[in-house]
Amino acid sequence: MSFKPKQASIVYYVSDIGRTETFYNETFGLSLERMEGAEPYWLQGNLEGGMELVFFQQEAVRGSTPAIVFTVPVGGIDDIIADLEAKAVTIVTPVSEAPGGWSAEFLDPDGFTIGLWQSEAFPRSLQ
């Protein structure tokens, strides 16, 4: 299956979600929306040009955050991961539940983690 990313999110894992919300709202004037489905909640905001910032409160090791996550637009995340495995790409996290859908992570040739996210509204496989 050929997958060409068209939308991406930059995902940050932060130690204090409230402090992050205040900083980005007051310092940059970004309108971050509180989203339910993760504890305590997560923040999401769109930038001009189609890029999205997402913040989750959880422990993170510097170097693993921020992360880039590509959106799978119509489904088929299982097919994409199977295709990557067939190409000997290292899968870090197999397809698993994520807020509002499914996610998976793999490594690029330099060992950087790249994520995929797909809405639960679409089928996990198109085959």
Secondary structure, 3 states (H helix, E strand, C coil): CCCCCCCEEEEEEECCHHHHHHHHHHHHCCCCEEECCCCCCEEEEECCCCCEEEEEECCCCCCCCCEEEEEECCCCHHHHHHHHHHCCCCEEEEEEEECCEEEEEEECCCCCEEEEEEECCCCCCCC
